[in-house]
Amino acid sequence: MEFEKEPCTKLELMLAAWEALDCESVGARELRAIQSAVARHFGASAVDSPAAIARKLADEGAVLRHPEILEFDAKWRDRTLAKSSLRLDFNTLTAAVQSMEECERVRRELEQRADKQALGKLRDALALIRQELIFSTSRTTTSETDHSLAKEIADWLEIWLRTPELFSDWLDLRRSSTQFRQRFAQ
């Protein structure tokens, strides 16, 4: 991809790459091309998620193909998480507790290293998982038990996303509440 003027910042590069694509709307193909341009110019670790890039382009007036972007973003996050040592499972309460403990360990480690980019990717991944859980609760084929579980874990993720430093204490209180024990008595 060639640019009229050499971009200085990552945002300038993303916008220049979008402009060079000369497209009416933005979807997976365009986001992939923009990610490639960023990786070539700034390195692979500088590549933002497809959803983050799409938000920046939308702020500049891009028309987004939302379903395609959401699907591409989910696949990109799955690949990104698969490359990391972080293995998350939110299919059962026990697995969700272990996954949240692992997220907390990683979050503290990243904060200690002041790795804002990796922290952002962790937050983005958990936000996407939360969206998927919320979406699953709207399906009519979801059982009442699975619906309750998905809603509960989505609530956990919301608390973690808002106040991660308080999450562990909050989760302990939540799990010891009467409402929780009645709903998930096992």
C-alpha positions in Angstrom: 0.0 0.0 0.0 1.4 3.4 -1.0 0.5 6.6 0.7 0.5 10.2 -0.5 2.2 11.4 2.7 4.1 9.1 5.1 1.8 8.7 8.2 3.4 9.5 11.6 0.9 7.9 14.0 -0.9 4.6 14.0 -4.3 6.4 13.6 -2.9 8.4 10.6 -1.7 5.1 9.1 -5.1 3.4 9.6 -6.9 6.4 8.0 -4.4 6.5 5.1 -4.8 2.8 4.5 -8.6 3.1 4.5 -8.4 6.0 2.1 -6.0 4.0 -0.2 -8.6 1.2 -0.3 -11.1 3.6 -1.8 -14.1 1.6 -0.5 -17.7 2.6 0.1 -18.0 0.5 3.3 -15.7 -1.3 5.7 -15.8 -5.0 6.5 -13.4 -7.9 7.1 -11.4 -7.5 3.9 -10.7 -3.8 4.5 -9.9 -4.3 8.2 -7.5 -7.1 7.4 -5.7 -4.8 5.0 -5.5 -2.1 7.5 -4.2 -4.5 10.2 -1.5 -5.7 7.7 -0.4 -2.1 7.0 -0.1 -1.4 10.7 1.9 -4.6 11.3 4.3 -3.8 8.5 4.8 -0.2 9.7 4.7 -0.5 13.5 5.1 -4.3 14.2 2.6 -7.0 14.9 2.2 -6.0 18.6 0.8 -2.6 17.5 -2.1 -4.2 15.7 -5.5 -3.3 17.2 -8.6 -5.5 17.1 -10.8 -5.2 14.1 -13.6 -3.7 16.3 -11.2 -1.0 17.6 -10.1 -0.1 14.1 -13.7 -0.1 12.9 -14.7 2.3 15.8 -11.9 4.7 14.8 -12.9 4.6 11.1 -16.6 5.1 12.0 -15.5 8.2 13.9 -14.1 9.4 10.6 -17.3 8.7 8.7 -16.8 5.1 7.5 -19.9 3.0 6.8 -19.4 -0.3 8.6 -20.7 -3.7 7.7 -21.4 -4.6 11.3 -22.2 -8.3 11.2 -19.1 -9.0 9.1 -17.0 -6.9 11.5 -18.3 -8.6 14.6 -17.7 -12.1 13.1 -14.2 -11.1 11.9 -13.4 -9.5 15.3 -14.6 -12.7 17.2 -12.4 -14.9 15.0 -9.4 -12.5 15.4 -9.8 -12.6 19.2 -10.1 -16.3 19.3 -6.8 -16.6 17.3 -5.1 -14.0 19.5 -6.2 -15.7 22.7 -5.2 -19.1 21.3 -1.7 -17.7 20.8 -1.5 -16.6 24.4 -1.1 -18.8 27.4 -4.5 -17.6 28.6 -7.2 -20.3 28.3 -10.7 -19.1 29.1 -13.7 -21.3 29.6 -17.1 -19.9 30.6 -19.3 -23.0 30.0 -19.7 -23.9 33.7 -19.5 -21.9 37.0 -16.4 -23.7 38.1 -14.6 -23.1 34.8 -15.8 -19.4 34.8 -14.4 -18.9 38.3 -11.0 -20.4 37.3 -11.0 -18.3 34.1 -11.7 -15.1 36.0 -9.0 -16.0 38.5 -6.6 -16.4 35.6 -7.7 -13.1 34.1 -7.1 -11.4 37.4 -3.6 -12.9 37.6 -2.8 -11.7 34.1 -4.3 -8.3 34.7 -2.2 -7.7 37.8 0.9 -8.9 35.9 0.2 -6.6 33.0 -0.5 -3.6 35.3 2.7 -4.2 37.1 4.6 -4.2 33.7 2.5 -1.2 32.6 1.6 -3.0 29.4 -1.4 -0.9 28.4 -1.7 -2.5 25.0 -2.0 -6.1 26.3 -4.4 -4.9 29.1 -6.5 -3.4 26.3 -6.5 -6.6 24.4 -7.5 -8.5 27.5 -10.4 -6.1 28.2 -11.5 -6.3 24.6 -11.5 -10.1 24.6 -13.6 -10.2 27.8 -15.9 -7.5 26.5 -16.5 -9.6 23.4 -17.1 -12.8 25.5 -19.6 -10.8 27.5 -21.4 -9.7 24.3 -21.6 -13.3 23.1 -23.0 -14.4 26.5 -25.6 -11.7 26.3 -26.5 -12.6 22.8 -26.9 -16.3 23.8 -29.5 -15.3 26.4 -31.7 -13.9 23.6 -31.8 -17.2 21.7 -35.1 -19.1 22.2 -33.2 -22.4 22.0 -31.2 -21.6 25.1 -32.4 -23.6 28.1 -33.4 -21.7 31.3 -30.4 -23.1 33.1 -28.0 -22.0 30.3 -29.7 -18.7 30.2 -29.2 -18.1 33.9 -25.6 -19.2 33.7 -24.9 -16.9 30.7 -26.5 -14.0 32.4 -24.6 -14.6 35.6 -21.3 -14.8 33.9 -22.0 -11.8 31.7 -22.7 -9.8 34.9 -19.4 -11.0 36.3 -17.6 -9.8 33.2 -19.4 -6.4 33.4 -18.2 -5.9 37.0 -14.6 -7.0 36.0 -14.7 -4.6 33.0 -15.8 -1.7 35.2 -13.8 -2.2 38.4 -11.3 -5.1 37.9 -9.4 -4.2 41.1 -12.6 -4.9 43.1 -13.7 -7.9 41.2 -12.2 -10.7 43.4 -13.8 -9.3 46.6 -17.1 -8.7 44.7 -17.1 -12.3 43.4 -16.6 -13.8 46.8 -19.5 -11.7 48.1 -21.7 -12.7 45.1 -21.0 -16.4 45.5 -21.8 -16.3 49.2 -25.1 -14.5 48.6 -28.4 -16.3 49.3 -29.7 -15.5 45.8 -26.6 -17.0 44.1 -26.7 -20.1 46.3 -30.4 -20.7 45.6 -30.0 -20.2 41.9 -26.9 -22.3 41.4 -27.2 -24.8 44.2 -24.8 -27.6 43.3 
